[in-house]
């Protein structure tokens, strides 16, 4: 799996995010990754350990906030 965190802008103040890709190119996987990042029902820091997203200065601010 490729670490493409530098291509995502998770700091947007927009209420909605639109994930557009061709058929069979990981839309569901991308949506599940966003759910894992924001979901408060479990601590997902381990999933992002060592990835670019973890190095972002806003990582601790927004992880598991919803």
PyMOL Python script that loads the backbone (N, CA, C, O; Angstrom):
from pymol import cmd

cmd.read_pdbstr("""\
ATOM      1  N   UNK A   1       0.841  -1.170   0.000  1.00  0.00           N
ATOM      2  CA  UNK A   1       0.000   0.000   0.000  1.00  0.00           C
ATOM      3  C   UNK A   1       0.891   1.240   0.000  1.00  0.00           C
ATOM      4  O   UNK A   1       1.892   1.279   0.715  1.00  0.00           O
ATOM      5  N   UNK A   2       0.550   2.217  -0.767  1.00  0.00           N
ATOM      6  CA  UNK A   2       1.322   3.449  -0.861  1.00  0.00           C
ATOM      7  C   UNK A   2       0.872   4.450   0.192  1.00  0.00           C
ATOM      8  O   UNK A   2      -0.323   4.572   0.461  1.00  0.00           O
ATOM      9  N   UNK A   3       1.809   5.161   0.784  1.00  0.00           N
ATOM     10  CA  UNK A   3       1.504   6.213   1.751  1.00  0.00           C
ATOM     11  C   UNK A   3       1.294   7.509   0.969  1.00  0.00           C
ATOM     12  O   UNK A   3       2.258   8.134   0.528  1.00  0.00           O
ATOM     13  N   UNK A   4       0.045   7.906   0.802  1.00  0.00           N
ATOM     14  CA  UNK A   4      -0.279   9.090   0.000  1.00  0.00           C
ATOM     15  C   UNK A   4      -0.835  10.214   0.867  1.00  0.00           C
ATOM     16  O   UNK A   4      -1.626  11.027   0.388  1.00  0.00           O
ATOM     17  N   UNK A   5      -0.437  10.272   2.121  1.00  0.00           N
ATOM     18  CA  UNK A   5      -0.946  11.287   3.041  1.00  0.00           C
ATOM     19  C   UNK A   5      -0.635  12.695   2.565  1.00  0.00           C
ATOM     20  O   UNK A   5      -1.398  13.621   2.836  1.00  0.00           O
ATOM     21  N   UNK A   6       0.468  12.867   1.863  1.00  0.00           N
ATOM     22  CA  UNK A   6       0.825  14.206   1.389  1.00  0.00           C
ATOM     23  C   UNK A   6      -0.136  14.705   0.312  1.00  0.00           C
ATOM     24  O   UNK A   6      -0.119  15.891  -0.018  1.00  0.00           O
ATOM     25  N   UNK A   7      -0.963  13.834  -0.235  1.00  0.00           N
ATOM     26  CA  UNK A   7      -1.929  14.230  -1.253  1.00  0.00           C
ATOM     27  C   UNK A   7      -3.285  14.589  -0.657  1.00  0.00           C
ATOM     28  O   UNK A   7      -4.153  15.091  -1.372  1.00  0.00           O
ATOM     29  N   UNK A   8      -3.485  14.344   0.629  1.00  0.00           N
ATOM     30  CA  UNK A   8      -4.759  14.606   1.297  1.00  0.00           C
ATOM     31  C   UNK A   8      -4.645  15.875   2.123  1.00  0.00           C
ATOM     32  O   UNK A   8      -3.630  16.117   2.776  1.00  0.00           O
ATOM     33  N   UNK A   9      -5.692  16.676   2.087  1.00  0.00           N
ATOM     34  CA  UNK A   9      -5.741  17.875   2.914  1.00  0.00           C
ATOM     35  C   UNK A   9      -6.764  17.643   4.013  1.00  0.00           C
ATOM     36  O   UNK A   9      -7.944  17.946   3.835  1.00  0.00           O
ATOM     37  N   UNK A  10      -6.325  17.108   5.148  1.00  0.00           N
ATOM     38  CA  UNK A  10      -7.230  16.833   6.253  1.00  0.00           C
ATOM     39  C   UNK A  10      -7.448  18.067   7.116  1.00  0.00           C
ATOM     40  O   UNK A  10      -8.224  18.012   8.070  1.00  0.00           O
ATOM     41  N   UNK A  11      -6.795  19.166   6.812  1.00  0.00           N
ATOM     42  CA  UNK A  11      -6.937  20.386   7.597  1.00  0.00           C
ATOM     43  C   UNK A  11      -8.039  21.286   7.076  1.00  0.00           C
ATOM     44  O   UNK A  11      -8.217  22.397   7.574  1.00  0.00           O
ATOM     45  N   UNK A  12      -8.766  20.834   6.102  1.00  0.00           N
ATOM     46  CA  UNK A  12      -9.834  21.633   5.513  1.00  0.00           C
ATOM     47  C   UNK A  12     -10.942  21.867   6.526  1.00  0.00           C
ATOM     48  O   UNK A  12     -11.241  20.983   7.329  1.00  0.00           O
ATOM     49  N   UNK A  13     -11.549  23.033   6.501  1.00  0.00           N
ATOM     50  CA  UNK A  13     -12.676  23.323   7.383  1.00  0.00           C
ATOM     51  C   UNK A  13     -13.999  22.945   6.726  1.00  0.00           C
ATOM     52  O   UNK A  13     -15.067  23.229   7.266  1.00  0.00           O
ATOM     53  N   UNK A  14     -13.930  22.315   5.582  1.00  0.00           N
ATOM     54  CA  UNK A  14     -15.131  21.890   4.871  1.00  0.00           C
ATOM     55  C   UNK A  14     -15.830  20.780   5.649  1.00  0.00           C
ATOM     56  O   UNK A  14     -15.177  19.928   6.250  1.00  0.00           O
ATOM     57  N   UNK A  15     -17.140  20.795   5.634  1.00  0.00           N
ATOM     58  CA  UNK A  15     -17.916  19.772   6.347  1.00  0.00           C
ATOM     59  C   UNK A  15     -17.887  18.444   5.602  1.00  0.00           C
ATOM     60  O   UNK A  15     -17.967  17.391   6.234  1.00  0.00           O
ATOM     61  N   UNK A  16     -17.776  18.464   4.295  1.00  0.00           N
ATOM     62  CA  UNK A  16     -17.810  17.253   3.486  1.00  0.00           C
ATOM     63  C   UNK A  16     -16.519  17.100   2.688  1.00  0.00           C
ATOM     64  O   UNK A  16     -15.881  18.080   2.305  1.00  0.00           O
ATOM     65  N   UNK A  17     -16.157  15.851   2.451  1.00  0.00           N
ATOM     66  CA  UNK A  17     -15.014  15.548   1.601  1.00  0.00           C
ATOM     67  C   UNK A  17     -15.502  14.709   0.440  1.00  0.00           C
ATOM     68  O   UNK A  17     -16.300  13.790   0.628  1.00  0.00           O
ATOM     69  N   UNK A  18     -15.044  15.007  -0.728  1.00  0.00           N
ATOM     70  CA  UNK A  18     -15.421  14.257  -1.923  1.00  0.00           C
ATOM     71  C   UNK A  18     -14.221  13.420  -2.358  1.00  0.00           C
ATOM     72  O   UNK A  18     -13.152  13.955  -2.650  1.00  0.00           O
ATOM     73  N   UNK A  19     -14.409  12.102  -2.397  1.00  0.00           N
ATOM     74  CA  UNK A  19     -13.346  11.195  -2.812  1.00  0.00           C
ATOM     75  C   UNK A  19     -13.705  10.689  -4.197  1.00  0.00           C
ATOM     76  O   UNK A  19     -14.630   9.891  -4.350  1.00  0.00           O
ATOM     77  N   UNK A  20     -12.979  11.148  -5.206  1.00  0.00           N
ATOM     78  CA  UNK A  20     -13.273  10.735  -6.578  1.00  0.00           C
ATOM     79  C   UNK A  20     -12.119   9.921  -7.130  1.00  0.00           C
ATOM     80  O   UNK A  20     -10.957  10.320  -7.049  1.00  0.00           O
ATOM     81  N   UNK A  21     -12.461   8.784  -7.687  1.00  0.00           N
ATOM     82  CA  UNK A  21     -11.493   7.907  -8.341  1.00  0.00           C
ATOM     83  C   UNK A  21     -12.239   7.066  -9.358  1.00  0.00           C
ATOM     84  O   UNK A  21     -13.464   6.952  -9.304  1.00  0.00           O
ATOM     85  N   UNK A  22     -11.511   6.488 -10.268  1.00  0.00           N
ATOM     86  CA  UNK A  22     -12.110   5.584 -11.254  1.00  0.00           C
ATOM     87  C   UNK A  22     -12.622   4.332 -10.557  1.00  0.00           C
ATOM     88  O   UNK A  22     -12.280   4.071  -9.403  1.00  0.00           O
ATOM     89  N   UNK A  23     -13.429   3.570 -11.252  1.00  0.00           N
ATOM     90  CA  UNK A  23     -13.913   2.303 -10.699  1.00  0.00           C
ATOM     91  C   UNK A  23     -12.737   1.431 -10.280  1.00  0.00           C
ATOM     92  O   UNK A  23     -11.710   1.376 -10.956  1.00  0.00           O
ATOM     93  N   UNK A  24     -12.909   0.755  -9.157  1.00  0.00           N
ATOM     94  CA  UNK A  24     -11.963  -0.230  -8.650  1.00  0.00           C
ATOM     95  C   UNK A  24     -10.593   0.372  -8.285  1.00  0.00           C
ATOM     96  O   UNK A  24      -9.573  -0.313  -8.370  1.00  0.00           O
ATOM     97  N   UNK A  25     -10.574   1.634  -7.885  1.00  0.00           N
ATOM     98  CA  UNK A  25      -9.308   2.276  -7.516  1.00  0.00           C
ATOM     99  C   UNK A  25      -9.295   2.760  -6.072  1.00  0.00           C
ATOM    100  O   UNK A  25      -8.680   3.783  -5.771  1.00  0.00           O
ATOM    101  N   UNK A  26      -9.963   2.044  -5.179  1.00  0.00           N
ATOM    102  CA  UNK A  26      -9.784   2.279  -3.753  1.00  0.00           C
ATOM    103  C   UNK A  26     -10.635   3.327  -3.071  1.00  0.00           C
ATOM    104  O   UNK A  26     -10.224   3.852  -2.037  1.00  0.00           O
ATOM    105  N   UNK A  27     -11.809   3.658  -3.603  1.00  0.00           N
ATOM    106  CA  UNK A  27     -12.655   4.638  -2.921  1.00  0.00           C
ATOM    107  C   UNK A  27     -13.088   4.125  -1.554  1.00  0.00           C
ATOM    108  O   UNK A  27     -13.056   4.875  -0.578  1.00  0.00           O
ATOM    109  N   UNK A  28     -13.487   2.872  -1.468  1.00  0.00           N
ATOM    110  CA  UNK A  28     -13.922   2.301  -0.191  1.00  0.00           C
ATOM    111  C   UNK A  28     -12.765   2.258   0.806  1.00  0.00           C
ATOM    112  O   UNK A  28     -12.949   2.554   1.987  1.00  0.00           O
ATOM    113  N   UNK A  29     -11.591   1.895   0.336  1.00  0.00           N
ATOM    114  CA  UNK A  29     -10.423   1.849   1.213  1.00  0.00           C
ATOM    115  C   UNK A  29     -10.098   3.247   1.730  1.00  0.00           C
ATOM    116  O   UNK A  29      -9.771   3.406   2.906  1.00  0.00           O
ATOM    117  N   UNK A  30     -10.182   4.245   0.887  1.00  0.00           N
ATOM    118  CA  UNK A  30      -9.902   5.623   1.303  1.00  0.00           C
ATOM    119  C   UNK A  30     -10.944   6.096   2.323  1.00  0.00           C
ATOM    120  O   UNK A  30     -10.599   6.764   3.298  1.00  0.00           O
ATOM    121  N   UNK A  31     -12.201   5.753   2.101  1.00  0.00           N
ATOM    122  CA  UNK A  31     -13.256   6.136   3.040  1.00  0.00           C
ATOM    123  C   UNK A  31     -13.057   5.442   4.384  1.00  0.00           C
ATOM    124  O   UNK A  31     -13.264   6.065   5.425  1.00  0.00           O
ATOM    125  N   UNK A  32     -12.664   4.184   4.389  1.00  0.00           N
ATOM    126  CA  UNK A  32     -12.414   3.449   5.632  1.00  0.00           C
ATOM    127  C   UNK A  32     -11.215   4.030   6.373  1.00  0.00           C
ATOM    128  O   UNK A  32     -11.203   4.071   7.603  1.00  0.00           O
ATOM    129  N   UNK A  33     -10.207   4.479   5.625  1.00  0.00           N
ATOM    130  CA  UNK A  33      -9.046   5.097   6.245  1.00  0.00           C
ATOM    131  C   UNK A  33      -9.446   6.396   6.943  1.00  0.00           C
ATOM    132  O   UNK A  33      -8.985   6.669   8.052  1.00  0.00           O
ATOM    133  N   UNK A  34     -10.299   7.199   6.304  1.00  0.00           N
ATOM    134  CA  UNK A  34     -10.765   8.436   6.932  1.00  0.00           C
ATOM    135  C   UNK A  34     -11.597   8.141   8.173  1.00  0.00           C
ATOM    136  O   UNK A  34     -11.481   8.836   9.182  1.00  0.00           O
ATOM    137  N   UNK A  35     -12.439   7.106   8.100  1.00  0.00           N
ATOM    138  CA  UNK A  35     -13.226   6.705   9.276  1.00  0.00           C
ATOM    139  C   UNK A  35     -12.307   6.288  10.416  1.00  0.00           C
ATOM    140  O   UNK A  35     -12.539   6.659  11.566  1.00  0.00           O
ATOM    141  N   UNK A  36     -11.273   5.524  10.108  1.00  0.00           N
ATOM    142  CA  UNK A  36     -10.330   5.084  11.137  1.00  0.00           C
ATOM    143  C   UNK A  36      -9.618   6.273  11.767  1.00  0.00           C
ATOM    144  O   UNK A  36      -9.334   6.260  12.965  1.00  0.00           O
ATOM    145  N   UNK A  37      -9.330   7.287  10.983  1.00  0.00           N
ATOM    146  CA  UNK A  37      -8.626   8.469  11.489  1.00  0.00           C
ATOM    147  C   UNK A  37      -9.498   9.258  12.465  1.00  0.00           C
ATOM    148  O   UNK A  37      -9.023   9.699  13.512  1.00  0.00           O
ATOM    149  N   UNK A  38     -10.770   9.435  12.121  1.00  0.00           N
ATOM    150  CA  UNK A  38     -11.634  10.298  12.917  1.00  0.00           C
ATOM    151  C   UNK A  38     -12.473   9.583  13.976  1.00  0.00           C
ATOM    152  O   UNK A  38     -12.926  10.234  14.918  1.00  0.00           O
ATOM    153  N   UNK A  39     -12.697   8.290  13.865  1.00  0.00           N
ATOM    154  CA  UNK A  39     -13.608   7.556  14.741  1.00  0.00           C
ATOM    155  C   UNK A  39     -13.117   7.495  16.189  1.00  0.00           C
ATOM    156  O   UNK A  39     -11.987   7.081  16.449  1.00  0.00           O
ATOM    157  N   UNK A  40     -13.972   7.911  17.131  1.00  0.00           N
ATOM    158  CA  UNK A  40     -13.605   7.916  18.550  1.00  0.00           C
ATOM    159  C   UNK A  40     -13.827   6.572  19.237  1.00  0.00           C
ATOM    160  O   UNK A  40     -13.461   6.417  20.402  1.00  0.00           O
ATOM    161  N   UNK A  41     -14.414   5.600  18.547  1.00  0.00           N
ATOM    162  CA  UNK A  41     -14.744   4.343  19.215  1.00  0.00           C
ATOM    163  C   UNK A  41     -13.508   3.496  19.522  1.00  0.00           C
ATOM    164  O   UNK A  41     -13.587   2.562  20.320  1.00  0.00           O
ATOM    165  N   UNK A  42     -12.381   3.806  18.905  1.00  0.00           N
ATOM    166  CA  UNK A  42     -11.124   3.125  19.244  1.00  0.00           C
ATOM    167  C   UNK A  42      -9.943   4.019  18.884  1.00  0.00           C
ATOM    168  O   UNK A  42     -10.057   4.898  18.030  1.00  0.00           O
ATOM    169  N   UNK A  43      -8.825   3.789  19.533  1.00  0.00           N
ATOM    170  CA  UNK A  43      -7.616   4.577  19.304  1.00  0.00           C
ATOM    171  C   UNK A  43      -6.881   4.023  18.082  1.00  0.00           C
ATOM    172  O   UNK A  43      -6.382   2.898  18.120  1.00  0.00           O
ATOM    173  N   UNK A  44      -6.811   4.789  17.018  1.00  0.00           N
ATOM    174  CA  UNK A  44      -6.224   4.306  15.766  1.00  0.00           C
ATOM    175  C   UNK A  44      -4.803   4.806  15.526  1.00  0.00           C
ATOM    176  O   UNK A  44      -4.316   4.729  14.398  1.00  0.00           O
ATOM    177  N   UNK A  45      -4.135   5.308  16.538  1.00  0.00           N
ATOM    178  CA  UNK A  45      -2.766   5.800  16.359  1.00  0.00           C
ATOM    179  C   UNK A  45      -1.838   4.725  15.799  1.00  0.00           C
ATOM    180  O   UNK A  45      -0.960   5.020  14.988  1.00  0.00           O
ATOM    181  N   UNK A  46      -2.033   3.479  16.230  1.00  0.00           N
ATOM    182  CA  UNK A  46      -1.186   2.370  15.771  1.00  0.00           C
ATOM    183  C   UNK A  46      -1.284   2.183  14.253  1.00  0.00           C
ATOM    184  O   UNK A  46      -0.294   1.840  13.606  1.00  0.00           O
ATOM    185  N   UNK A  47      -2.468   2.404  13.687  1.00  0.00           N
ATOM    186  CA  UNK A  47      -2.649   2.247  12.234  1.00  0.00           C
ATOM    187  C   UNK A  47      -1.812   3.238  11.434  1.00  0.00           C
ATOM    188  O   UNK A  47      -1.396   2.945  10.313  1.00  0.00           O
ATOM    189  N   UNK A  48      -1.568   4.406  12.008  1.00  0.00           N
ATOM    190  CA  UNK A  48      -0.855   5.467  11.295  1.00  0.00           C
ATOM    191  C   UNK A  48       0.607   5.597  11.714  1.00  0.00           C
ATOM    192  O   UNK A  48       1.313   6.473  11.214  1.00  0.00           O
ATOM    193  N   UNK A  49       1.073   4.739  12.622  1.00  0.00           N
ATOM    194  CA  UNK A  49       2.455   4.810  13.101  1.00  0.00           C
ATOM    195  C   UNK A  49       3.436   4.605  11.948  1.00  0.00           C
ATOM    196  O   UNK A  49       3.356   3.619  11.215  1.00  0.00           O
ATOM    197  N   UNK A  50       4.361   5.553  11.801  1.00  0.00           N
ATOM    198  CA  UNK A  50       5.390   5.470  10.773  1.00  0.00           C
ATOM    199  C   UNK A  50       4.989   6.040   9.428  1.00  0.00           C
ATOM    200  O   UNK A  50       5.805   6.078   8.507  1.00  0.00           O
ATOM    201  N   UNK A  51       3.752   6.482   9.296  1.00  0.00           N
ATOM    202  CA  UNK A  51       3.288   7.046   8.018  1.00  0.00           C
ATOM    203  C   UNK A  51       3.393   8.569   8.033  1.00  0.00           C
ATOM    204  O   UNK A  51       3.544   9.174   9.095  1.00  0.00           O
ATOM    205  N   UNK A  52       3.314   9.181   6.865  1.00  0.00           N
ATOM    206  CA  UNK A  52       3.427  10.637   6.754  1.00  0.00           C
ATOM    207  C   UNK A  52       2.340  11.359   7.533  1.00  0.00           C
ATOM    208  O   UNK A  52       2.575  12.443   8.068  1.00  0.00           O
ATOM    209  N   UNK A  53       1.148  10.768   7.602  1.00  0.00           N
ATOM    210  CA  UNK A  53       0.037  11.403   8.326  1.00  0.00           C
ATOM    211  C   UNK A  53       0.403  11.625   9.790  1.00  0.00           C
ATOM    212  O   UNK A  53       0.035  12.642  10.378  1.00  0.00           O
ATOM    213  N   UNK A  54       1.127  10.673  10.379  1.00  0.00           N
ATOM    214  CA  UNK A  54       1.516  10.791  11.785  1.00  0.00           C
ATOM    215  C   UNK A  54       2.500  11.937  12.001  1.00  0.00           C
ATOM    216  O   UNK A  54       2.552  12.503  13.094  1.00  0.00           O
ATOM    217  N   UNK A  55       3.263  12.281  11.003  1.00  0.00           N
ATOM    218  CA  UNK A  55       4.270  13.335  11.114  1.00  0.00           C
ATOM    219  C   UNK A  55       3.687  14.733  10.941  1.00  0.00           C
ATOM    220  O   UNK A  55       4.349  15.726  11.240  1.00  0.00           O
ATOM    221  N   UNK A  56       2.445  14.809  10.456  1.00  0.00           N
ATOM    222  CA  UNK A  56       1.788  16.099  10.250  1.00  0.00           C
ATOM    223  C   UNK A  56       1.540  16.773  11.597  1.00  0.00           C
ATOM    224  O   UNK A  56       1.151  16.113  12.561  1.00  0.00           O
ATOM    225  N   UNK A  57       1.762  18.076  11.666  1.00  0.00           N
ATOM    226  CA  UNK A  57       1.633  18.789  12.943  1.00  0.00           C
ATOM    227  C   UNK A  57       0.211  18.763  13.497  1.00  0.00           C
ATOM    228  O   UNK A  57       0.024  18.969  14.696  1.00  0.00           O
ATOM    229  N   UNK A  58      -0.792  18.517  12.662  1.00  0.00           N
ATOM    230  CA  UNK A  58      -2.177  18.486  13.143  1.00  0.00           C
ATOM    231  C   UNK A  58      -2.659  17.073  13.463  1.00  0.00           C
ATOM    232  O   UNK A  58      -3.826  16.889  13.809  1.00  0.00           O
ATOM    233  N   UNK A  59      -1.786  16.074  13.353  1.00  0.00           N
ATOM    234  CA  UNK A  59      -2.181  14.685  13.571  1.00  0.00           C
ATOM    235  C   UNK A  59      -2.827  14.480  14.937  1.00  0.00           C
ATOM    236  O   UNK A  59      -3.928  13.936  15.021  1.00  0.00           O
ATOM    237  N   UNK A  60      -2.169  14.901  15.993  1.00  0.00           N
ATOM    238  CA  UNK A  60      -2.694  14.714  17.355  1.00  0.00           C
ATOM    239  C   UNK A  60      -3.942  15.554  17.608  1.00  0.00           C
ATOM    240  O   UNK A  60      -4.771  15.193  18.442  1.00  0.00           O
ATOM    241  N   UNK A  61      -4.081  16.667  16.898  1.00  0.00           N
ATOM    242  CA  UNK A  61      -5.247  17.528  17.092  1.00  0.00           C
ATOM    243  C   UNK A  61      -6.519  16.877  16.589  1.00  0.00           C
ATOM    244  O   UNK A  61      -7.563  16.988  17.232  1.00  0.00           O
ATOM    245  N   UNK A  62      -6.455  16.196  15.447  1.00  0.00           N
ATOM    246  CA  UNK A  62      -7.666  15.698  14.795  1.00  0.00           C
ATOM    247  C   UNK A  62      -7.906  14.203  14.899  1.00  0.00           C
ATOM    248  O   UNK A  62      -9.009  13.750  14.593  1.00  0.00           O
ATOM    249  N   UNK A  63      -6.930  13.422  15.315  1.00  0.00           N
ATOM    250  CA  UNK A  63      -7.144  11.969  15.338  1.00  0.00           C
ATOM    251  C   UNK A  63      -8.198  11.614  16.388  1.00  0.00           C
ATOM    252  O   UNK A  63      -8.153  12.083  17.525  1.00  0.00           O
ATOM    253  N   UNK A  64      -9.135  10.781  15.977  1.00  0.00           N
ATOM    254  CA  UNK A  64     -10.210  10.263  16.837  1.00  0.00           C
ATOM    255  C   UNK A  64     -11.033  11.372  17.502  1.00  0.00           C
ATOM    256  O   UNK A  64     -11.259  11.337  18.712  1.00  0.00           O
ATOM    257  N   UNK A  65     -11.478  12.351  16.714  1.00  0.00           N
ATOM    258  CA  UNK A  65     -12.260  13.459  17.294  1.00  0.00           C
ATOM    259  C   UNK A  65     -13.767  13.357  17.055  1.00  0.00           C
ATOM    260  O   UNK A  65     -14.537  14.101  17.664  1.00  0.00           O
ATOM    261  N   UNK A  66     -14.192  12.460  16.189  1.00  0.00           N
ATOM    262  CA  UNK A  66     -15.628  12.388  15.867  1.00  0.00           C
ATOM    263  C   UNK A  66     -16.237  11.157  16.492  1.00  0.00           C
ATOM    264  O   UNK A  66     -17.434  10.915  16.340  1.00  0.00           O
TER     265      UNK A  66
END
""", "prot")
cmd.dss("prot")
cmd.show_as("cartoon", "prot")
cmd.util.cbc("prot")
cmd.orient("prot")
